[in-house]
Amino acid sequence: MVSPVIDLSHHNPDPDWAAVKEAGVVGVIHKATEGTTFRDPELYGRAVGATSAGLLWGTYHFMRPGNMRAQMEHYIGVVDPVLGERMALDHEDPRVSLASLELAVASLWNLRPDLKVTIYGGNLLKVQLADRRSETLAETSLWIAQHTRAVRPSWPRGTWPSWSLWQWTDSEIVPGIPAPVDGDRWNGTSQALEAWLSPGLDTPLVA
């Protein structure tokens, strides 16, 4: 059985969306932007293809050091999110501090307080947070990256009581995509996943 969510960027080959849906994938989170200028060239076409096939759709922004508000303005400008849309911040660049990540979240909500925000991160996030609690990040949900076949990942529990998505592999084989992709497991029911990825108010996590 394939993971219910996959994440993609222009580095991945074009999917056959009908086959991806038929394989059991529920949602796709696609790279939208990076820094203050880059827009993924595959974003708009794949958004149409995936949603037309009945897949849930989300986006992420790859953070770079620099002006966080300008990066959030760029992300919002490219995606043009609807009310209550979920947006994810990809925190992998070690030059981006925890304070900058918190500033990015605050800036995103300052620009669009209706948005649902998720943080994607792995070892860097664990090192920067350790067991501390970030009041800003605690208002977001966690998309943890840990490539392992363990039953569950480790994560910064001081800030997030639980994770929402777990990118458990970068080698998922999905029918309809001619190369391995990132696979993501969901920590809850299928109904909760649909609510999480759909625009609107957040619903409590069902673990």
C-alpha positions in Angstrom: 0.0 0.0 0.0 1.4 3.4 -1.0 1.6 6.3 1.4 -1.5 8.5 1.5 0.5 11.7 0.8 3.4 12.3 -1.5 5.5 15.4 -1.9 6.9 16.5 -5.2 8.9 19.3 -6.9 10.0 20.0 -10.5 12.8 17.5 -9.9 10.3 14.7 -10.0 9.0 13.4 -13.4 5.4 14.2 -14.5 2.9 11.9 -12.9 0.0 10.1 -14.5 -2.5 11.6 -12.0 -5.3 9.1 -12.6 -2.8 6.2 -11.9 -1.5 8.0 -8.8 -5.1 8.3 -7.5 -5.9 4.7 -8.3 -2.9 3.5 -6.4 -4.3 5.0 -3.2 -2.6 8.3 -2.9 -4.9 10.9 -1.2 -3.0 14.1 -1.3 0.0 15.8 -2.9 2.2 18.6 -1.4 4.1 20.3 -4.1 7.0 22.8 -3.9 5.8 26.3 -4.7 8.6 28.7 -4.0 12.1 29.1 -2.6 13.7 32.2 -1.2 12.3 35.5 -2.6 12.3 34.8 -6.3 12.1 31.2 -7.3 8.8 29.6 -8.4 8.5 25.9 -9.2 7.9 25.8 -13.0 5.7 22.7 -12.6 3.4 24.1 -9.9 0.4 25.4 -11.8 0.1 22.7 -14.3 0.4 19.9 -11.7 -2.1 21.7 -9.4 -4.7 21.5 -12.2 -3.8 17.9 -13.1 -3.8 16.6 -9.5 -7.0 18.3 -8.4 -8.8 17.3 -11.6 -8.0 13.7 -10.7 -9.6 14.1 -7.3 -6.4 14.4 -5.3 -6.1 16.8 -2.3 -3.5 19.5 -2.9 -1.0 21.5 -0.8 2.2 23.5 -1.3 5.4 24.2 0.5 8.0 27.0 0.5 11.7 26.1 0.8 13.2 28.7 3.2 16.5 30.4 2.6 18.4 32.8 4.9 17.4 36.4 4.4 14.2 38.5 4.7 11.6 36.2 6.0 8.7 38.6 5.4 9.7 39.0 1.8 9.8 35.2 1.4 6.3 34.9 2.8 5.1 37.6 0.5 6.6 35.8 -2.4 5.0 32.5 -1.3 1.6 34.0 -0.9 1.9 35.9 -4.1 2.7 32.8 -6.1 0.1 30.5 -4.5 -2.7 33.0 -4.0 -4.2 30.8 -1.3 -7.9 30.6 -0.7 -9.3 31.2 2.8 -8.0 28.7 5.3 -5.6 27.0 2.9 -2.7 25.0 4.4 0.8 26.2 3.6 4.0 24.5 4.7 7.5 25.9 5.5 10.4 23.7 4.6 13.1 24.2 7.2 16.2 22.4 5.9 18.8 25.1 5.3 21.2 25.1 8.3 21.8 28.8 7.7 18.2 29.5 8.7 18.0 30.0 12.5 15.1 29.0 14.7 14.4 32.7 15.3 14.1 33.1 11.5 11.7 30.2 11.3 9.6 31.7 14.0 9.7 35.1 12.2 8.6 33.4 9.0 5.5 31.9 10.7 4.7 35.2 12.4 5.1 37.0 9.1 2.9 34.5 7.3 0.1 35.0 9.8 0.6 38.7 9.8 0.0 38.7 6.1 -2.8 36.1 6.2 -4.1 35.2 9.6 -6.6 32.7 8.2 -3.9 30.3 6.8 -3.2 26.9 8.3 0.6 26.6 8.7 2.7 23.4 8.9 6.5 23.1 9.6 8.5 20.6 7.7 11.8 19.6 9.2 14.1 16.9 10.4 17.4 16.8 12.3 18.0 20.5 12.0 14.7 21.2 13.7 15.4 18.7 16.4 18.8 20.2 17.2 17.5 23.8 17.2 14.5 23.1 19.4 15.8 20.2 21.5 13.2 19.8 24.4 12.3 23.5 24.4 8.9 24.8 23.6 8.4 27.5 20.9 5.1 29.2 21.6 5.0 30.4 17.9 5.7 27.0 16.4 3.3 25.3 18.8 0.5 27.0 17.0 1.5 25.1 13.8 1.4 21.4 12.9 4.4 19.3 12.3 5.5 17.4 9.2 8.5 15.5 10.4 11.2 14.1 8.1 12.9 10.9 9.3 13.8 8.3 6.7 13.5 5.1 8.7 11.4 1.9 8.8 10.8 2.4 12.5 7.2 2.2 13.8 7.2 6.0 14.4 9.6 8.9 14.2 11.2 11.0 16.9 10.3 14.6 17.0 10.5 17.8 19.2 7.8 16.9 21.7 8.4 20.1 23.8 6.7 22.1 21.0 4.5 19.5 19.3 2.6 16.9 21.3 2.3 14.8 18.2 3.2 14.9 14.5 0.7 15.2 11.6 2.7 14.0 8.6 5.8 11.9 8.6 8.1 11.8 5.5 9.4 8.3 6.2 11.1 7.6 2.8 12.5 9.3 -0.3 12.1 6.0 -2.2 8.4 5.5 -2.5 7.4 3.6 -5.6 4.0 5.0 -6.8 2.2 3.7 -9.9 2.0 6.5 -12.4 5.3 8.1 -11.5 8.4 6.6 -13.3 10.9 7.3 -10.4 10.9 7.0 -6.6 9.3 9.9 -4.7 9.0 11.1 -1.1 6.3 9.2 0.8 4.4 10.6 3.8 2.4 8.8 6.4 -0.5 10.5 8.2 -1.1 10.4 11.9 -4.9 10.0 12.1 -8.0 8.9 10.2 -8.6 9.4 6.5 -11.4 11.9 7.4 -8.9 13.9 9.5 -6.4 13.9 6.6 -9.0 15.3 4.2 -9.9 18.0 6.7 -6.2 18.8 7.3 -5.4 19.3 3.6 -8.7 21.0 2.7 -9.1 24.7 3.1 -11.1 25.7 6.2 -10.8 25.5 10.0 -8.4 23.1 11.6 -9.8 19.9 13.2 -8.3 18.2 16.2 -5.7 15.6 15.3 -7.0 12.0 15.6 -4.1 9.8 16.4 
